[in-house]
Amino acid sequence: MNRCGCWKTSFVTQYSLKQEKLLSKTWYSPSLTRLRSRRTRRFLTFATLLSSPHSDKVNSLHCPVNREDFPILHQTIENGKLVYLDSAATSQKPLVVLEALRNYYLHNNANVHRGAHTLSARATEAYERARQTLQHFIGAESREQVIFTRNATEAINLVAYAWGLDNLKPGDELILATSNHHSNIVPWQLIASRTGAVLKYVVLDSQQQDSLESFKSLLESGKVRLVACSHVSNVLGFINDIKQITQWAHSAGALVLVDACQSVPHMPVNVVDLDCDFLVASGHKMCGPTGIGFLYGKESLLENMSPFLGGGEMIAEVYEDYSTFSVLPHKLEAGTPAIAEAVGLGAAVEYLQEIGLDVIHSYEKCLSEYLYRHLKDIPNITIYGPQDITKRVGLCCFNIKGIHASDLAAVLDLEGVAIRSGHHCAQLLHRSLGISGSARASLYMYNTKEEIDSFMGSLYRSIDILKR
Ligand SMILES: Cc1ncc(COP(=O)(O)O)c(C=O)c1O
């Protein structure tokens, strides 16, 4: 396994895969000779599934996005048309975002908050406008509550160090979930080891979701200072009831940090409605550039937090042996920020808003139902997460008995299908499921029913190759 948790292809050579691929291209043809093959029979089984009553609902589905906005999707990979099913790892970027980056560098590039000249004023205006766009997007009360970071990981570390080091003492408890992404576990382990705080873990319920009962009972100790959990699991695809968790946590005197990496890009999220204390997300998963993410925090908490990093931009006065700090949000944004990336993220948010987060959510729900129903019919498949499709978002992690998930991903890539394999930065979760990894297909608003059909065809063929 490599450092990212992805398996190297264990036994399939590129040469034999290419041979298989040449063969597989003929399977679509309905000639009688091919009908005799086992592979074709399986493909026909899938074709029959596609004409099931459920498909009527999906047949009338229209992708809410103009796919021409995403030129990257229109390419051929290894002789197959690209089917990008890895948006939970990172999303593709629409032209408006690329144009915003280009426009910024062509016309407005300068450092922010410092210069008296026109370009600096323009750069500052564009950077702060992006912050305001994000503020409205997540329903924050003020612009100062949005702190730009490099990504969600940095945003969680910011809270862990800037809030945790000053507020945790030996014996205090932090509630995490076994299903959390490593970025919402490891920073807390580092802080717990420095403060003497104790980590407690929420387990999965019988539906393979974070157990609400587990949150409730862990909060009863009276020692919990913070609950850190995901809004949507990047492996199991469930949506946590954050409002309920927040209500219980606040009654127990604890704060709540929500990792919204997999929710903010796909559904309406309002921080006031959730009543969470902190919320983090990454720009690159929501059509924005890499290198930009954000932290939302309640103002009183952010005001009382010590700076995470020290340097330029975040100070008021610097003396020989001490400094005073600037106001929010600058106090928590040391050094020259990722200005162009923030501008790009602002453009991405405007793009999402134009389509409508409720439209994106309901489209993805239908598409994910379609994907789930068809995956479920594959022999010897285990799909992780709730079996109740109404409780799932547009991603499915699965394993097929006797097939290594990374071999599956490698064979699918030869037909242009991009899925992910490995532990998806959730080793605790995979361990609790008794597996070391899984394959993950994740959807976004630009995916179509036809792409899922194409994925399913490729999947049946890949299984045949790997099972032989
Ligand atoms: C649920 C969740 N949290 C956190 C992260 C970390 O995001 P980043 O690497 O952009 O900081 C991811 C990325 O996959 C994620 O899916």
The ligand as an SDF file (V2000), in Angstrom:
LIG
                    3D

 16 16  0  0  0  0  0  0  0  0999 V2000
  -14.8220   14.3790    5.1910 C   0  0  0  0  0  0  0  0  0  0  0  0
  -13.4830   14.9520    4.8570 C   0  0  0  0  0  0  0  0  0  0  0  0
  -12.8500   15.7010    5.7650 N   0  0  0  0  0  0  0  0  0  0  0  0
  -11.6620   16.2530    5.5280 C   0  0  0  0  0  0  0  0  0  0  0  0
  -11.0350   16.0670    4.3270 C   0  0  0  0  0  0  0  0  0  0  0  0
   -9.6830   16.6970    4.1290 C   0  0  0  0  0  0  0  0  0  0  0  0
   -9.7250   17.6350    3.1090 O   0  0  0  0  0  0  0  0  0  0  0  0
   -8.3840   18.3950    2.6940 P   0  0  0  0  0  0  0  0  0  0  0  0
   -7.3820   17.3470    2.3650 O   0  0  0  0  0  0  0  0  0  0  0  0
   -8.7830   19.2120    1.5190 O   0  0  0  0  0  0  0  0  0  0  0  0
   -7.9750   19.2090    3.8610 O   0  0  0  0  0  0  0  0  0  0  0  0
  -11.6330   15.2910    3.3490 C   0  0  0  0  0  0  0  0  0  0  0  0
  -10.9610   15.0260    2.0650 C   0  0  0  0  0  0  0  0  0  0  0  0
  -11.1090   13.9970    1.4590 O   0  0  0  0  0  0  0  0  0  0  0  0
  -12.9100   14.7300    3.6100 C   0  0  0  0  0  0  0  0  0  0  0  0
  -13.5440   13.9700    2.7010 O   0  0  0  0  0  0  0  0  0  0  0  0
  1  2  1  0
  2  3  1  0
  2 15  2  0
  3  4  2  0
  4  5  1  0
  5  6  1  0
  5 12  2  0
  6  7  1  0
  7  8  1  0
  8  9  2  0
  8 10  1  0
  8 11  1  0
 12 13  1  0
 12 15  1  0
 13 14  2  0
 15 16  1  0
M  END
$$$$
